[in-house]
Amino acid sequence: LVPAGEFRFGEKKQAASLPAFYIDKTEVSNAAYAQFCQTTKHPLPDSFPANQPAYPVVSVTMADARAFAQWAGKRLPTDLEWEKAARGADGRLFPWGSEKEISRANVGMKELRPVDSYPSGASPYGALQMVGNAWELVDKLRPAADDLSPFQSIRPPLRPDEAWYMIRGLSAW
């Protein structure tokens, strides 16, 4: 549970407020995704590593991620929900605080780790692997005008009502 209330987000630590919401403690595991695929007849991603059930599922599309979430009775977090779950109410730089501590996250390893790895890097709400490991897809429900402007030259142009998403969790240490 991420409780309701104000939090700081973004580089400028702007104030925002959200209602309470739940976020999974870990990334979606290969085991959970395989169960979804078996139950719904949804195709597994290419080169799916069935021998690594505790690792995060990768190589899924946004549509795949949304279908999994719906099947599980959940939804993807919004960009602001993900950020609050990862950085806490005070807008810390990393889930564990404001100091780089490479032992708390899977960064620079160039290989995935199981979804429950690095418990010392948990966010204030207990979420793991919010930095490093696999990228996480989050919904961006209403793009800001600044988000749309770089895409205006695309034909056909993108519309503000189209589904948008962001990738989070990457770290370039």
C-alpha positions in Angstrom: 0.0 0.0 0.0 1.2 3.5 -0.9 -0.8 5.8 1.3 -2.7 8.8 0.1 -1.1 12.2 0.4 1.4 14.7 -0.9 4.8 13.8 -2.4 7.6 15.3 -4.3 8.3 14.3 -7.9 10.6 15.0 -10.8 13.9 16.8 -10.9 12.4 20.0 -9.4 10.7 18.0 -6.6 7.3 19.5 -7.5 4.4 18.9 -5.0 1.6 16.5 -6.0 -1.0 14.5 -4.2 -2.4 11.1 -5.0 -5.1 8.9 -3.4 -3.9 5.6 -1.8 -3.0 2.8 -4.2 -1.4 -0.6 -4.3 1.7 -1.5 -6.2 3.3 -5.0 -6.5 6.3 -5.6 -4.4 8.3 -7.0 -7.3 8.5 -6.9 -11.0 6.3 -9.5 -12.8 8.1 -12.9 -12.8 8.5 -15.3 -15.6 6.5 -17.8 -13.6 3.5 -15.4 -13.2 3.7 -14.4 -16.9 3.8 -18.0 -18.0 0.7 -18.8 -15.9 -1.1 -15.9 -17.6 -0.1 -17.1 -21.0 -1.1 -20.7 -20.3 -4.4 -19.7 -18.9 -5.3 -17.1 -21.6 -3.5 -18.7 -24.6 -1.5 -15.5 -24.9 1.8 -16.1 -26.7 5.0 -16.1 -24.7 7.7 -13.6 -25.8 10.3 -14.8 -28.2 13.2 -16.6 -26.4 11.1 -16.9 -23.2 13.4 -18.3 -20.4 11.1 -20.9 -18.9 14.1 -22.2 -16.8 14.3 -18.8 -14.9 10.9 -18.6 -13.2 12.0 -16.1 -10.5 13.4 -13.6 -13.0 11.5 -10.7 -14.4 9.6 -11.1 -17.7 11.1 -9.1 -20.5 10.4 -8.5 -24.2 6.7 -7.8 -23.7 4.8 -5.0 -25.4 2.7 -2.4 -23.7 -0.4 -4.3 -24.9 1.1 -7.5 -23.3 1.7 -5.7 -20.0 -1.8 -4.3 -20.0 -3.3 -7.7 -20.8 -1.4 -9.3 -18.0 -2.4 -6.6 -15.5 -6.1 -7.0 -16.5 -5.9 -10.8 -16.1 -4.3 -10.4 -12.7 -7.1 -8.0 -11.6 -4.7 -5.0 -11.6 -3.6 -2.2 -13.8 -0.3 -0.6 -14.6 0.7 2.3 -12.4 0.6 5.8 -13.7 3.9 7.7 -14.0 3.2 9.6 -10.8 2.2 6.5 -8.9 5.3 4.7 -10.0 7.5 7.7 -8.9 5.8 8.0 -5.5 6.2 4.2 -4.9 9.9 4.4 -5.9 11.0 7.6 -4.3 8.7 8.0 -1.3 6.9 11.1 -0.2 10.1 13.2 0.1 11.3 12.7 -3.5 14.6 11.0 -2.6 17.0 10.3 -5.4 16.9 6.5 -5.0 14.4 4.2 -3.3 16.7 3.8 -0.2 17.8 7.5 0.1 19.9 10.0 -1.8 23.3 8.3 -1.9 24.4 6.0 -4.7 24.9 2.6 -3.2 25.6 0.1 -5.9 25.0 -2.9 -3.5 21.3 -1.9 -3.3 20.4 -2.3 -7.0 21.1 -4.4 -10.1 23.0 -1.7 -12.0 26.0 -2.2 -14.3 25.7 -6.0 -14.1 24.4 -6.4 -17.7 22.3 -9.4 -16.6 18.9 -9.7 -14.9 18.5 -10.9 -11.3 15.5 -12.5 -9.6 12.6 -10.2 -8.9 13.1 -10.4 -5.1 16.8 -9.6 -5.2 18.3 -6.5 -3.4 16.0 -6.3 -0.5 18.2 -3.5 1.0 17.2 -1.3 -2.0 13.5 -1.5 -1.2 11.5 1.7 -1.5 9.8 3.3 1.6 6.7 1.2 0.7 8.6 -2.1 0.2 8.8 -2.2 -3.6 11.9 -3.9 -4.9 14.1 -3.3 -8.0 12.7 0.2 -8.7 16.2 1.0 -9.9 18.0 -1.3 -12.3 17.1 -4.8 -13.3 14.2 -4.9 -15.9 12.6 -1.8 -17.3 9.1 -1.2 -16.1 6.2 0.0 -18.2 3.9 2.7 -16.7 0.9 4.5 -18.1 1.1 8.1 -19.0 -2.5 9.0 -19.1 -2.5 12.5 -20.4 0.6 13.7 -22.1 1.6 17.3 -21.5 2.0 19.7 -24.4 5.8 19.5 -24.0 5.6 15.7 -24.4 3.7 16.0 -27.6 5.8 18.7 -29.3 8.7 16.5 -30.4 6.2 14.1 -32.1 4.3 16.7 -34.2 6.3 15.9 -37.3 5.2 12.2 -37.3 2.6 11.4 -39.9 -0.1 10.7 -39.0 0.5 13.0 -36.0 -0.1 11.6 -32.5 -3.2 12.7 -30.7 -3.5 13.7 -27.0 -6.1 11.0 -26.5 -3.8 8.2 -27.8 -2.4 5.7 -25.2 1.0 6.8 -24.0 3.4 5.0 -21.8 6.8 5.5 -20.2 9.7 3.2 -19.3 11.0 3.4 -15.7 13.5 1.7 -13.6 16.5 2.0 -15.9 19.7 3.2 -14.3 22.8 4.3 -16.2 25.4 4.2 -13.4 
